[in-house]
Amino acid sequence: MSPDAQSESDDEEGPVRVTEELARHMANKREELFEEFGIRDEFPEAVLREAEARTEDVGSEIQAEIDDREDLRDLTTWTTDPVDAQDFDDAISIRREEDAYRLWVHIADVTHYVTPETSMWEEAVKRCNTVYLPGYTVHMLPPILAETVCSLVPQEDRLAHTVEMEIDDETLSFENVDIYKSVINSDERLTYSECENRLEDEDAPLHAENVLAFELADRMHEQRKADGSLVLNPRRDRAHTIIEESMLKANKAVTHTLMWDRGVEAMYRVHPQPTPDQWNDALREIQELDSVSIPGSSWDDPRKAVNAALEESPDRQLNKIQRAVLKVMPRAKYMNDPFGGHHALNFDIYGHFTSPIRRLSDLINHWIVHTNDVPETLIKLCDRASDKQKDGETAERLYKQFLEEVGVDPYAVNNRGFEVVEDPDEADYGV
C-alpha cells in the first residue's frame, strides 16, 4: 500500500479533473523525470510473462505448501488499508494472554514467488522501490503479482511470512519472537474508516479484536514518544495507529532477531542525527512560529521538544514545524550493519520487513530471514537502494512542484487521483 494513505473523505470528492492538454504536459513531465533519474516505468515483457505464470493454479500451489508451513487459517486475521488499495500485503491477528499480548503480523510471502533466480528479482534490484508520484505509481514488482497471489484477500488461502510476538504487558518488550512461513485466510478486508466504525460498534464483527489491537498500539505509541521517538504526524486516527505501530514492532522484532539471535548482516535502516547546532536552528525556527511554543521540560531532547510543539500547535502550523525538522534531518540509509541506530525512531536497531512488494530492502530481508543466506553484493545493494530511494523522492518533489506551477493541487491529486475531461469548463485542478 502507498505510504501516503488516502482518506475515505477525499475519495468521496471524486478525482481531480484536468484538461487533455494539461494531462499531456503531466505525462511529458513524468517522462522527463523518469529519464533524468533512471526510473524504469515499463516492465520488460519477460518479467511480465514470468509474473503472469506465477499467478496460475494458485490454489494447488498453496495446498502443496501447507504441510511445510504453520497453518494459521483458523486464526482470526484481517487487513486494514486505504479505501483505494489494490493489494493487501499485510494483515494482523491479536490475542490477550496472561501478562502479555500475542501479536501476529502476516506479510505476503513475496519471496516464494520472487527469488534471486528470477527475472522479477533482477528487475526489482534495478528499481529498488516503488515510486509514488501524485496520481501515478511506478511499481517495483509487476502489479499482477501484488494484486493476486501476494494480496491477502479475504476468504482465500494465501502464503505469508508471519512475525509472531509475545509482548510483555508491563514493559511492552519482546518476551518471545518467532518468524516463520505460514498459510493464512483473512476474515475480512477493512478500510481505515471501517476500522474506526468497528471500534465504535460493540456489536460489529472484529470489534473486540480491533479494540484490543488499538489498546496495544496506543500503548506502544505513547511509549515510543516517552522514549524519545520523533512523531511528525501526531494526529493520526486510531486505524492508522494500529497499522503503523504493529508494523514498526514487527520490523523491530525481525531486525533484532537477525542481529542479536543470528548475528547476520542484513539491510538495516540507519538514521544519523543532526548536529546540536542544526537541532538548535530547527527548534529556534519552531519557537518563533505564531501560536507555537516548546515546553521547557522537553528542551533536553530535541525529538521530545518537536513532539510537544506538534501536539500543542494549531493545525495551520503543523507543516511548518515538520519542514523545520526535515531541513536539518540527515537522510536515512540502508547499511549492512545496524550500528548507529535510527535516530528519528530512537531505535538502536531497525530495518524493513513489512513491505516486500514496494521496497527491495524488505524483499532481501525476507530472503535472509528464510534462508540465512546473505547476498555477496549486500553492501552494493544497500548503497543502490539508498540512492534509488533518494532519486524517487526527488522526482516526487519535483513533480509536485511542477503541478503547483501549472495550477494543480498535488495533494488533491495524491489523495484522489485524476481524470481527463474534454470540456475545459469541467476542469477543477483540485483547487
Sequence and secondary structure as in RCSB ss.txt:
>XXXX:A:sequence
MSPDAQSESDDEEGPVRVTEELARHMANKREELFEEFGIRDEFPEAVLREAEARTEDVGSEIQAEIDDREDLRDL
TTWTTDPVDAQDFDDAISIRREEDAYRLWVHIADVTHYVTPETSMWEEAVKRCNTVYLPGYTVHMLPPILAETVC
SLVPQEDRLAHTVEMEIDDETLSFENVDIYKSVINSDERLTYSECENRLEDEDAPLHAENVLAFELADRMHEQRK
ADGSLVLNPRRDRAHTIIEESMLKANKAVTHTLMWDRGVEAMYRVHPQPTPDQWNDALREIQELDSVSIPGSSWD
DPRKAVNAALEESPDRQLNKIQRAVLKVMPRAKYMNDPFGGHHALNFDIYGHFTSPIRRLSDLINHWIVHTNDVP
ETLIKLCDRASDKQKDGETAERLYKQFLEEVGVDPYAVNNRGFEVVEDPDEADYGV
>XXXX:A:secstr
  SS   HHHHHT  EEEEHHHHHHHHHHHHHHHHHHT   S  HHHHHHHHHTTTTHHHHHHHHGGGSEE TTS
  EEEE TT S   EEEEEEEETTEEEEEEEEE GGGT  TTSHHHHHHHHH B EEETTEEE SS HHHHTTTT
S  BTSEEEEEEEEEEEETTT  EEEEEEEEEEEEBSEEEEHHHHHHHHH TTSTTHHHHHHHHHHHHHHHHHHH
HHT   S TT  HHHHHHHHHHHHHHHHHHHIIIIII     EEEB    HHHHHHHHHHHHTSTT    GGGTT
SHHHHHHHHHHHS GGGHHHHHHHHHHH    EEESS TT BTTTTBSS B  S TTTBHHHHHHHHHHHH    
TTHHHHHHHHHHHHHHHHHHHHHHHHHHHHTT  HHHHHHH EEEESSGGG  TT 
